[in-house]
Amino acid sequence: MPRICVHAGFHKTATTSFQAFCTQNRAALRRHGLHYARLDYQQVLDRPNHSFVFRSAYDAAAAGDNRLRQSLVRELGRQLQGCDSMLISGEVISVLSDPAKALLLQDLRLLADELRFFLLVRHPKSYFQSALQEHLRVWAGINVFSLPENLRAGLIDHEWGSLYTRRLAFFRAHLADHELIVHKYEDACAAPDGVIGYLLRDCLGLQHPPGLHASPRSANASLAHESLLIICALKSLRTVANNTVTNRMIGMISQAALRGGCRQAFAATLAHCLPPISTELAWLEANFGLHYDHEAFAFEPPDPAKLWSAQFIDSLLGFAVRQPDPPERLQLAAALEFLAARPETRPEHAAALAAYCETAAICVLSQNAGACCARRRRLTCAR
């Protein structure tokens, strides 16, 4: 029977890039004896990220419904036929419940003689800051302007307080040393062939042409602090009536390549709520020999001198001009007005936001992109 390799996370360690690479280079990997599993789920063919189907199958199985689990196991068995090794990649696998993980290991051991789980971990502060962005950027995620205490506590526990033990303790207890590989994401980033090449070489034992190791696209790129503020403002203004438009605008902002913004710094506003993480770090070092200096990374607040720069807002309105639908532009203007009225917004920033809101509204009402751009240039020069 063949080998099954499971790339199980962590989140925010180039998992999306690795999954896209494996999907686009499936034939080349197969020539090296490694088959990247092809899994269709919810009418999406060949999802690069296997998280969705594994989470659905094993969460349901842990609750007593084994139908999707049985279907998934049959499909994995079918794909294993005729190949030496199969690769599964889904960062959500690391955060499944222990009962779900137990069922997964049981099924994989029946399918293959050899298992290999591999994961990359990250400095806790670096990870928390990056994970927080993901919770903020999605339409169903958290909102910094409305974050209930229970939701904040749950977020901190999941992404900080039990960062390593929640994801690794079950695997440490139920996998042999040679079946579990855990390395630092920072080491993978510093490797000559990057994270993808590091995973292929150091975790899977493959030698692949270095030119193919680059990420095939900018995946989950870091968003500016201002972009996330706008997304949270849109969430604050969301109603039943504007829900569709608002969610579409959130998706647009999260994908927009806006220039001139500050680095995301929301972690600094939550730093006082974070409990000590020394126990988690000691557990990681004792079990995997990986040491992190807690003070080596610092949460930094946004620089007021750089926040809401003319370059960023000009880039934002250039983006707004290119959007075809006036409702989205008006919703963006409303979000900027919301931010201008926030008590923590500095007066000079509020004035600039209000002026650009007017420009955005003119753009919508006149439907004259040229006039809007000219007004935008005048405002930018005035600042």
C-alpha positions in Angstrom: 0.0 0.0 0.0 1.2 3.5 -0.7 2.1 6.5 1.5 -0.2 9.4 2.4 1.3 12.8 3.2 -0.8 15.4 4.9 0.1 19.1 4.9 -2.0 20.2 7.8 -1.1 23.9 8.4 -0.7 26.1 10.2 -2.9 28.8 8.7 -0.9 31.8 7.5 2.2 29.8 6.5 1.8 30.1 2.7 -0.7 27.2 2.6 -2.8 28.8 -0.1 0.3 29.4 -2.3 1.4 25.8 -1.8 -2.0 24.4 -2.6 -2.2 26.5 -5.8 1.3 25.3 -6.8 0.4 21.7 -6.3 -2.8 22.0 -8.2 -1.2 23.7 -11.2 1.8 21.3 -11.1 -0.1 18.1 -10.5 1.3 16.4 -13.6 4.9 17.3 -12.7 4.5 16.1 -9.2 3.0 12.9 -10.4 6.1 12.3 -12.5 8.0 12.4 -9.2 5.8 9.8 -7.7 3.5 12.2 -5.8 -0.2 12.5 -6.6 -1.9 15.7 -5.3 -5.4 14.6 -4.4 -8.2 16.1 -6.6 -11.3 16.7 -4.5 -14.5 18.3 -5.8 -16.8 19.9 -3.2 -20.1 21.9 -3.3 -20.0 22.2 -7.1 -16.5 23.5 -7.1 -14.3 21.2 -9.2 -10.8 20.4 -8.0 -10.5 22.7 -4.9 -6.8 23.4 -4.3 -7.5 23.6 -0.6 -8.8 20.3 0.8 -9.8 21.9 4.1 -13.4 22.4 3.1 -14.2 18.7 2.4 -12.2 17.3 5.3 -13.8 19.8 7.8 -17.3 19.0 6.6 -16.7 15.2 6.5 -15.0 14.8 9.8 -17.0 17.4 11.8 -20.1 15.6 10.7 -18.6 12.2 11.4 -17.6 13.3 15.0 -21.3 14.2 15.4 -22.5 10.8 14.2 -23.1 11.4 10.5 -20.6 9.3 8.5 -22.0 9.7 5.0 -19.6 12.3 3.6 -16.7 10.7 5.5 -17.3 7.3 3.8 -17.7 8.9 0.4 -14.4 10.8 0.9 -12.5 7.7 2.0 -13.7 5.8 -1.0 -12.5 8.6 -3.3 -9.1 8.8 -1.6 -8.8 5.0 -2.0 -9.6 5.2 -5.7 -7.0 7.9 -6.3 -4.4 6.0 -4.4 -4.5 3.2 -6.9 -1.5 3.3 -9.2 0.5 5.9 -7.3 3.4 5.6 -4.8 2.3 8.6 -2.6 -0.6 10.9 -2.3 -0.6 14.4 -0.9 -3.5 16.1 1.0 -3.3 19.7 2.0 -5.7 21.5 4.3 -4.7 23.8 7.1 -8.1 23.3 8.8 -7.0 19.7 9.5 -4.8 20.9 12.3 -7.8 22.6 14.1 -10.3 19.7 13.8 -11.6 18.5 17.1 -9.7 15.6 18.7 -12.6 13.1 18.0 -12.5 14.2 14.3 -8.7 13.8 14.2 -9.0 10.3 15.7 -11.4 9.3 12.9 -9.2 10.8 10.3 -6.1 8.9 11.5 -8.1 5.7 11.7 -9.2 6.1 8.0 -5.8 7.1 6.7 -4.1 4.1 8.5 -6.5 1.8 6.7 -5.7 3.3 3.4 -1.9 3.5 3.6 1.0 1.7 5.1 2.9 4.9 5.8 1.7 8.3 7.0 3.5 11.6 7.1 2.0 14.7 8.6 4.0 18.0 8.2 3.2 21.5 9.4 4.9 24.8 9.6 4.5 26.9 12.8 5.1 30.6 13.3 6.2 33.1 15.9 3.1 33.6 18.1 3.0 37.4 17.7 3.6 37.3 13.9 1.0 34.6 13.6 -1.6 36.4 15.7 -1.2 39.6 13.7 -1.6 37.8 10.4 -4.5 35.6 11.6 -6.3 38.7 12.9 -6.3 40.1 9.4 -8.0 37.1 8.1 -10.7 37.4 10.7 -11.2 41.0 9.8 -11.1 40.9 6.0 -13.9 38.4 5.3 -17.5 39.5 5.2 -18.6 37.1 8.0 -15.6 37.9 10.2 -15.1 40.1 13.2 -15.6 43.8 13.4 -13.2 46.0 15.5 -16.0 48.5 16.0 -18.3 45.9 17.5 -16.4 43.1 19.2 -18.3 41.5 22.1 -16.3 40.2 25.0 -17.1 36.6 24.5 -16.2 36.7 20.8 -12.9 38.5 21.6 -12.1 35.9 24.3 -12.8 33.0 21.9 -10.6 34.6 19.2 -7.7 35.1 21.6 -7.9 31.6 23.0 -8.0 30.0 19.5 -5.3 32.1 17.8 -3.1 32.8 20.9 -3.8 31.0 24.2 -3.8 27.5 22.8 -2.0 28.2 19.5 0.4 25.2 19.5 -1.3 22.7 21.7 -4.7 22.9 20.0 -3.1 22.2 16.7 -0.3 19.8 17.5 -1.0 18.0 20.8 -3.2 15.2 19.4 -0.8 14.5 16.5 2.2 14.5 19.0 0.4 11.9 21.1 -0.8 9.6 18.2 1.9 9.8 15.6 5.4 8.3 15.7 8.3 10.7 15.5 9.0 9.8 11.9 5.3 10.4 11.0 5.2 14.0 12.2 7.4 16.8 10.8 7.1 20.3 12.4 9.3 23.1 11.2 9.4 26.9 11.5 7.7 29.0 8.8 10.5 31.6 9.3 13.1 29.0 8.2 11.1 28.1 5.2 10.8 31.7 4.2 14.6 32.1 4.4 15.3 29.0 2.3 16.9 29.7 -1.1 13.9 28.2 -3.0 11.2 29.7 -0.7 8.4 28.1 1.3 7.2 26.0 -1.6 10.6 24.6 -2.4 11.3 24.0 1.3 8.1 22.0 1.7 8.8 19.9 -1.4 12.4 19.3 -0.4 12.5 19.2 3.4 9.1 17.8 4.1 8.3 15.6 1.1 11.9 14.7 -0.1 11.3 15.9 -3.6 13.8 17.7 -5.8 11.9 20.0 -8.1 13.1 22.6 -10.7 13.8 25.8 -8.6 12.2 28.0 -11.2 8.8 26.5 -10.4 9.0 27.1 -6.7 7.6 30.7 -6.8 4.1 31.3 -5.7 1.8 31.2 -8.7 -0.1 34.3 -7.5 -0.2 36.8 -4.7 -2.3 34.7 -2.2 -3.8 36.3 0.9 -1.6 39.4 0.6 -1.4 41.6 3.6 -4.0 44.4 3.5 -3.4 48.0 4.6 -4.6 49.0 8.0 -6.9 51.5 6.3 -8.4 48.8 4.1 -9.4 46.8 7.1 -10.9 49.8 8.8 -13.0 50.4 5.7 -14.1 46.7 5.7 -15.1 47.0 9.4 -17.0 50.3 8.6 -18.9 48.4 5.9 -19.8 45.7 8.4 -21.0 48.3 10.8 -23.3 49.8 8.1 -24.6 46.5 6.9 -28.4 46.0 7.0 -30.8 43.4 5.5 -31.5 45.9 2.7 -27.9 46.5 1.7 -26.4 43.1 2.7 -25.7 41.9 -0.8 -24.0 45.2 -1.9 -22.0 45.5 1.3 -20.7 41.9 1.2 -19.7 42.4 -2.5 -17.9 45.7 -1.6 -16.1 43.9 1.3 -14.9 41.3 -1.2 -13.7 44.0 -3.6 -11.8 45.9 -1.0 -10.1 42.7 0.3 -8.9 42.0 -3.3 -8.0 45.6 -4.3 -4.3 46.4 -4.6 -4.5 49.8 -2.8 -1.2 51.7 -2.5 0.2 53.9 0.3 -1.5 52.4 3.3 -0.1 51.6 6.8 0.8 48.1 7.9 -2.1 46.3 9.6 -1.7 47.0 13.4 -4.9 45.8 15.1 -2.9 43.3 17.2 -1.4 46.3 19.0 -4.9 47.3 20.2 -5.5 43.8 21.6 -2.1 43.3 23.1 -3.3 44.2 26.6 -5.9 41.4 26.4 -3.4 38.6 25.6 -2.5 36.2 28.4 1.1 35.0 28.9 2.1 32.5 26.2 5.2 31.1 27.9 3.5 27.7 28.6 2.7 27.3 24.9 6.2 28.2 23.9 7.8 25.8 26.4 5.5 23.0 25.2 6.6 23.6 21.6 10.2 23.6 22.5 10.0 20.5 24.7 8.1 18.5 22.0 9.7 19.7 18.8 12.9 21.5 19.8 11.7 24.8 18.3 12.5 27.9 20.2 10.8 31.3 19.8 11.9 34.4 21.6 8.7 36.1 22.7 10.2 39.5 22.5 11.7 39.1 19.1 8.5 40.4 17.4 6.7 43.5 18.5 3.1 44.7 17.9 3.3 48.2 16.5 0.4 50.7 16.4 -0.3 52.5 13.1 1.8 55.6 12.5 -0.6 58.6 12.6 1.7 60.5 10.2 1.2 57.9 7.6 -2.5 56.9 8.2 -4.9 57.9 5.5 -2.2 59.3 3.2 -3.1 61.1 0.1 -1.6 58.3 -1.9 -3.8 55.7 -0.2 -7.1 57.6 -0.6 -6.3 58.6 -4.2 -5.6 54.9 -4.9 -8.9 54.1 -3.2 -10.9 56.5 -5.2 -9.2 55.4 -8.4 -10.4 51.9 -7.5 -13.9 53.3 -6.9 -14.0 55.0 -10.3 -13.4 51.6 -11.9 -16.3 49.9 -10.2 -19.3 49.7 -12.6 -22.1 49.9 -10.1 -23.1 53.1 -8.3 -24.5 51.3 -5.2 -21.0 50.0 -4.4 -19.5 53.5 -4.8 -22.2 55.0 -2.5 -21.6 52.3 0.1 -17.9 53.0 0.0 -18.6 56.7 0.5 -20.9 55.9 3.4 -18.1 53.8 5.0 -15.7 56.7 4.7 -18.2 59.0 6.3 -18.6 56.5 9.1 -14.9 56.5 9.7 -14.6 60.3 9.5 -17.2 60.5 12.4 -15.4 58.0 14.6 -14.1 59.6 17.8 -10.6 58.0 17.4 -10.2 59.5 13.9 -7.8 62.5 14.0 -9.4 65.9 12.8 -7.1 66.2 9.8 -7.9 62.6 8.8 -11.6 63.2 9.3 -11.5 66.3 7.1 -9.7 64.5 4.3 -12.1 61.5 4.5 -15.1 63.9 4.3 -13.7 65.6 1.3 -13.0 62.4 -0.5 -16.5 61.1 0.4 -17.9 64.1 -1.5 -15.7 63.3 -4.4 -16.9 59.7 -4.4 -20.5 60.9 -4.3 -19.9 63.3 -7.2 -18.5 60.4 -9.2 -21.6 58.4 -8.6 -24.1 61.1 -9.3 -22.4 62.5 -12.4 -21.2 59.2 -13.8 -18.3 61.3 -15.2 -15.1 59.5 -14.3 -13.0 62.2 -15.9 -14.5 64.9 -13.7 -14.1 62.7 -10.6 -10.4 62.1 -11.4 -9.8 65.8 -11.9 -11.4 66.7 -8.6 -9.5 63.9 -6.9 -6.2 65.3 -8.3 -7.1 68.8 -7.0 -7.8 67.4 -3.5 -4.6 65.4 -3.5 -2.6 68.4 -4.5 -4.3 70.5 -1.8 -3.2 68.0 0.9 
